[in-house]
Amino acid sequence: MNFPSLNEQMDLIRQNVVDLLPEEELERKIVNSIKNNKPLRIKLGADPSRPDLHIGHAVILRKMRQFQDLGHTAILIIGDFTAMIGDPTGKSKTRPQLTLEQTKEYGQSYLDQAKLILLSDQLEVKHNSEWLNKMNFADVISLAANYTVAQLLERDDFSKRYKEGTPISVHELLYPLAQAMDSAAIKSDIELGGTDQKFNLMVGRDIQRAHNQDPQCILTMPILEGTDGKEKMSKSLDNYIGLTDKPFDMFGKVMSIPDELIVKYYQYGAYASTEELKAMEHSLQNGENPRNAKVKVAMSIVDLYHAENAGQAAFEEFERVFKNKDIPDDIPDFEIEGNEIAILDAILNAELTPSKKEARRVIEQGGVSIDGEKIEDVYFNIDLSEKRLLKVGKRKFVYLVRK
């Protein structure tokens, strides 16, 4: 394997990164890798608490792909065991636990979608139940002896909950240690994560030292806001752009972002080069219509996940639908038993909103129509004696068909 030079590798690795700690240790690892012609082991842990990936997840996955492009080995840890604990990062209360069967099912879905970005031939996939499930109580005590409660309470979310008197379960305190064991189990050289994972990644260094290993370097990436421009991208908040969204839906969602996020989405969503970013920033500063820049970002993101020229096709369909008040070509059918269905049930069952509460909100704001007629009554029943076109928001369409 002919690895690029140290400077070439560091230039690519630094792209879009928030934390790179300790940088001098990483440089030493890369120099040794080149000298010994041995790829570094790059770790990314994924707790499959939700089976759907979006472009917020892709920010880190694309950084992992860059390491693969440099010749290093990506190791994706499917946290089927740790997902049963539930990472409390950023949570104000204990998360519900999953069964091992659920985590395995979600983990496979996660892996299938991650391979849209990662190279399969330079990817190792591990499930942390392989080693964590084998630990007995004595092993857990031994692991816990490496860390103090005071150290664990340094985590912002734990510290805040402790001060507020919000309960913290003991199993949650074990989560960072369990994640750290993953690093020791696979002998990780570098671990990737979001900025909200920095504490957990640092614990990994300590546990590797306890196992007489050279501690991993850590690299954190920024958290991408959702299409609302306020909250972290999340399916539960319906502000996400899914990796498996259809081109038209993906394009339309990008077009809905606030103008202030255009450059950030170009940088982290489309992984634009430094030169491309500078060119866009210069154009916007010199009066370019933000909509034009947004179209460029949307097309770039669509092209990352779909066939060549899919972005251009999505743009043309978007223009036709919204300028001509037309409807998309590819609208799925949703079959329903019975002669009628409540509007809230239809929206929820067709997965056009994540909850009835959200469906009610969209109706009350005038964002729902049947066959082009706006529906404002949240108790409206849809007659299914014939095929009906349900539209929710600006981009979600489905035909309701009686079974």
N, C-alpha and C positions, 0 to 999 in steps of 0.2 A: 504493500500500500504506500503510495506516495502522498504524504500529507502536505497540505499547504504550509507555508512558513508560519512562524509564531505571529508575526505582525498581521499577516493575511487572516489568520484564524481569529485573532483578538478583535480586528476591525469588524468582522461579521458578528462575533459573539456579543460585542458591546451594543449592537443595533437594538434600539427600543428598550434596553434593560434599565431597571430602576436600581437594583442592588446587585453587586458582583463582589462577593466576599469570600475569603480575602483574595484580591486580584493577583497579588504576587504569588500566592500559592497556586492559583489556576495557571499562571504563566509557567511555573515550575512543572506542573503536571503535563502541560502541552509540550514543553521542551523534552521531557522524558518520553512522552508518547512518540514524538518524532524520532528521537534517538533510538528507541527500542522497537520502532515500527509496530506499536501496539495501540489500538484504539482505546479511548477513554470510555468509561461506562457512565452514561448519562441517564439519570433516574427521573421519572415523573410518576408520582402516585395519583391515582384517580379513584375516589370513592364513588361507586356507581349508585348514589342515592336517587338519581334521576337518570333515565336511560337516553335522554335526548341531549345532543351536543349543539351548541350554538357558536357564533363567531367570537363570543367572549372566551369560551374554552380554547378556541383556535389560536388566540394570541400566544398561549404557551406552547401549544402543539406545533405551531410554525417555528418557534424558536428551537424546539427539539428537532424538527426537520432540518434546520440549518446545521445543527451538530452532525446529523447524518450526512448531509452534503459535504461536510468537512472530513468524513471518513470514520466518525465515531459510532459507537453502538448505543442505540436508544433502548432503554429498558422501561417498559410500561408496567407499573405495578397496579393491577386491578385489586383495589382494597375490599375484597369480598368479606374479609374478617373485620377490618376496621369500620366498614360501613354499618356493621351491626351495632357498633358503638355510636357512630354519628359524630363527625367532627363538629365541635361546638364553636368553631371560629366564627366570630361576628354574630353569634346567636345570643339572644337575651334570655333564652330558656333552654331546657334540655330538649334535644331533638328526639323524635320517635325512632325506636330501633327497628331494623329490618331483619328478616330471617336470612339464613345463609342461602336458601334457595332463591329468594328475591334478588340478593346481591349478585348471584351467579348469572341470573337471567339479564339483569341490567348491565352487568359487566360485559357480556357478549355483545349487547347492543352498542355499548360505549366503544368497544374494540372495533366493531364493524365501521363505525363512523370515523374513528380516529384514523383508520387506514385510508380515508379520503385524503389525508395530509401526509402521514408517515410512510416511509419505505418499508415494505414488509420484509425484504431480505436483509435489512440492517436493524431489525426489531426483535427484541426478546420480550415475551409477555409472561409475567409471573402473577400468581394470585397469592396474596399474603397469608391466606389460610394455610398455605403449604408449610409455613414455619410457625405462625402464631397459634394455629390450632393444636400444634404438638407441644406447646409449652405447658408444663404443669404448674401447680401453685408455687412451688419452690422457685421455679424459673421466673415467675412474675415478681416474687419478692426480691429476687436477686436483681432483676431489671429495675424495679422501683427504688432500690437502695442507691442507685446512681444519681438520683435527683431529689431535691428537697421540695417540700410544699411551698416554701417561700419562693423558690425559683419558678415553680409552675404558676403561682399567683402573679408573677410579673406579666403574664399574658393579659393584654388589655381587657378582653372579654371576661376572663375569670376575675380580674381585679375589680372591674365594674360591678359584676354580679355579687361579689363578696361584700363590697361596700354597701350595695343596695339591699343586702339581705336576701337576694334571690338564690334559691337552692342551687347548689352545684353537686352533682352526684360524683361519687368516687370514681366510677367507671370513666367519666369524662376526663378526669385528671390523668388517667392512664392512656388517653388517646395519643398525646404527643410522643409518649414513650413507645407505644406500639408502632407509630409511623417511623420513629427513629430506628426501631429494630429492623424495619424493611431495608434501611440503608446499610446496616451491618450485615444483613442476610445476603445481599447481592454485591457487597463491597463497592458501593457507589463512589464514583469520583466527583461527580457534580450532580446536585439535585435542583430541579426547576420547580417553580411555584409562583402563585400570585403574591402580591405584596402582603395580603392577609395571612399568608403561610410562613412569613419570615421566622416567627418564633419556633414553629415546628421544625423547620429546616435546620435551625441552629441547634436544636436538641439532638438532631441526627449526628451532628459533629461530635457532641459529647459522648453519645452512646458508642459511636465508632471508636473513639479513643479508649473507652472502657473495654472494647473488644480487641485492643492492640492493633487498630487499623489506622491508616493515614486518613484523617478526617476529610469528608467531602467539602468541596466549595459549594456555595449556594448562589443561585441566580434567581432574582424575582422579576416578574413582569407586571405591568400595570393592570388594574381592573377596568374593563371597558363598560361604560354606561350603556344602558339599553336605549331603545329608540325614543323613549320619553325624555332622555337627556338628564334624568335625575337619579334614578335608582340603578344599582348594579344589574346587568343584563340577567334576566331570569324568566324561565317559562311560566312560573307561577304568577309573575307580574304581567305577563303577556306583552313584554317589551323586548322580546328576543328575535334574533334572525337565525333560524335553524340551519345547520349544515346541509340538511336534506330537504330544505324548502324548495319548492319549484322556482325556476328562474323568475317568473312573473311576480310571485309573492316576495322573493328575496329582493328583487329590484324595488318593488313598491315600498317595502319596509325601510330600505335605506333612504328612499326619497322622503320618508316621513320624519327623519331625524331633524333636530333643531340645527340651524345654520352654524352655531358655534361648535358643533361636533364634526363638521365636514372634514377638517384636516386630521382630527384624531382617528376617525374611521378610515381615512385613506392610509394613515400610518400603521394602525394596528389591525384594522379589518382587512385591508387590501395588501398590507405589507409593502407599501410603496417604497421605492429607493429614496435615499437622501436627496438626490437630484430632482426626482419627481415631486417630493414634498416641497422643496424650495420653489419649484416652478409654480405649484398650485398656490402657495402662500403669497408669492409675488403677484400672481394674477388677481387674487382676491383683494389684496391691498391696493391694487390699481383699478379697482372698480368692476371686476368681472361679476356677472350675475351669479350669486351663490347657487342658483338652480343648475347652471351649467356645470359647475364644479361637482355638485351633488350627483348629477347624471354620470359624470366620469367615475366617481367613487362607486356608485351602484353597479355600473357595467364592469368595473374591475373586480368587485367582489363576486358577482355572478360568474364571471369567467374563471375564477379560481376553483369553483366547485361544479361547474357544468361544462358541456362540450364547447369547442372552439366557436366563437361568435355568438354564444348564448346570451351574452350581455347586450349585444346590439339587437338581437331578436326580442329580448325582454323590454328593451327601451322602446322599440317600435310598437309592441303590443300595449305597453303602458301609455304611450301617446294616443294610440287609437281608442283605448278604453276611456281615458279621462278627458281627452279633448273632444272626442266625438260622442261621449256618453254611451259608448258601446260596452259590450261585455266580453270577457276573455273567451278564447277558443276552447280551452281545456278545462271545463267545469265538471267536477265529479258528481255522480249520483249518490244520494244517501237514502237507503231504503228504510221505510218505517211501516210497522204493522198497524193496522187500523185505518179508519176513515179520516181521522183528524189528530192533531197533536198541538199541545200548548206551545206557544212561541218560545218561552224560556227553555222548555225541554228540547225543542228542536235545535236551538242554538248550542246548548250544552252537549247534547248527544252527538251532534256533528262536529264537536270540538272546535267551534268557532270562537269560543271564549273559554277561559279556564274555570269559570264558576258561574252559578246563576246570578250571583251578586254583580259580576261584571256584565253579564248579559242584560240584566235589568238597567244598569247604568247606560249602556250603549243605546238601548231602546229609548230611555228617557231623554237622551241627548239627540234623538232623531237620526241615529245611525243605522237603523234596521229597515229593510223594505222587503216586501213580497211581490214578485212580478213588477217591480218598479214603483209600487205604492208604499209610501212610508207608513210604518206601523208605530204608533205611539202608546198603545195599550199593552201593558206588560202581561195582561191576562188574555190576550188575543189567542184564539184557537185557529189553526191553519187547516182549511179544508183540503183534503188530499184526493178528491175525486179526479183530479188531473195533476200532471207534473207541475211543480211550483218552483220558482227561482227565489231562493233566500239569499239576501245580501246583508252582510254585517260589516260595518265600517266601510272603508274605501276600497278594500282589496279582497275581501273574503266572500266567495260565492259558492253556493252548492245547490244542486237540484234536489228537491224533496220528492221522493217517489214512493208510492204505496206498494208494499210487498205483495 
